[in-house]
C-alpha cells in the first residue's frame, strides 16, 4: 500500500474518529499485514503527511504515539484551479445527467464551477461505479 492509499484510509478514519492510536488502531487500517514493519512505516508516513497538512497533531504520551484531529474533518477545504476546457467537461457531464433524470435544479455553469458541482460529479461517478458492480453480480 502506498502512502497515498494510507492517507485516503486515514481521511476515512477521521470522518468518524477524533484520534488515532498507532498501536491500537493499526489493524483498522491494515486488516491483513504480510510485513507489519513496512506497513507500520507506511502508516506513519501517511500520518506525518496529514500532520504536515495541519489535519492532525501527533502527541507522544507514556511511550505511546497518538494523533489527534486538529479540527472537524468537514471543515477542511482546498482551493482547486481548473482550466476552462475542464470546467466545460465537468458542466457537460453534470448537465447531461440532469437531462437524463429530468431534474435541472443542479445544472452547472462552466464559467463558475463550485464545490457542489464537484460533489455532484463524484456522486454521479459513484452511482455509475455501483451500477457497474451490480451488473457484474
N, C-alpha and C positions, 0 to 999 in steps of 0.2 A: 504494500500500500504506500502511496506517495504522501508527502506532507500536505498536498492539496486535498487529497481524498480524506485524510485525517482531519484537516481543518473543516471540511464540509460536515463530517460526522460530529465534530465538536460544536459547530454552529447549531446543529440539530439538538445536541445535548443541552446547550444553554437556552434553547427555546423553552424548556420545561424545568431546568435546574439552575440554581444560583451559584453553585460551586462545583468543583471537580477535584476529587482526591485521587492523586496519581495511582496510589496502591489499591484503594477500594474500588475505583471505577474503571480500572484498566479493561476489565472483561466486558464492560458496557460498550466499549469502542471496538475492541478486538475479541469477538466471540470465540474465535479459534486462532491460536497463535502457534506457528511452527517454529519461530525464532523469537522468543519473548524479549530478549535483549534488544534485537533490532527493532521490533515493534514498539518497545518502550521508548527507544531513541527517536523513532518517527513520531510517536505521540508527543514527546517532549518538544520536538521541533515544531509541531503543529500548535502546541500550547504557547510556545515562545512567539510564534508568528502572530497569534491572536493577542498576546500581551503587547507586542510591539505596535499593534494597531490600536491599542487602548481599549480593547474589548474586555479583557480580563486583567487581573493583577495577581501575580504569583507571590505566595507568602510561605515561608518555612517556619513551622512550629513543631517543636519536640521531634525532630528527625523526620517530620512529615512535610510533604510539599502539597499545598492546596492552591487552587486557582479560583479566584472569586470574580464573579461577573461585575464589571465596573458600573454598568448601568443597564436598564432593561434592554434586551436584545432588539426589541421592536423599535427602539429609539435610535438605533444605529443606521445612518443613511450614508449614501455615497453620491458623488457627483459623476455623471457619465456624459461625455460629449459624443454625439453621433453625427455623421455627415448626412447631408440631405438625401442621397440615394438610399441609405439605410433607413432613414425616417419614413421615406415613401414606402419602402418594402414593409416595414412594421405596420404602417397605417393600412396598406392594402390588405394584408393578411387579416387584421382585425376587422376591417370594414367588410371584406368578403364573408367572414364568419358571421358578422351581424346580418348581412343579407341572407345567408343560409338559414339562420334561425329566426329571421324576420323580426328582429329586435334591434332598433337603431339608436337606443339611448346611450350606448357606449362607443359610438363611432370615434375614430381617431383622426386628429388633424396633423398631417405630416409636417406642418410648419411649427407645431408645438406638441411634440411627444412628451407625455407626462408619465409619472410613476405608475398611474393606474393603467396606462396603455401597455407598459412592460409587464405589469401583473397580468393583464388580460391575455397578452401574448403567451405568457408562461402557462396560464390556465388552459388556453386552447391546446397548447402542446401537451400538457399533462393529460388532458382528456383524450387526445389522439393516441398517446402512448398507452393509456389504459385500454382503449378500444383495440389497439393493435395486439396487446397482451391477451385480451378476452377472445379475440378472433383465433388465436393460436390454440386455446383450450378446446 
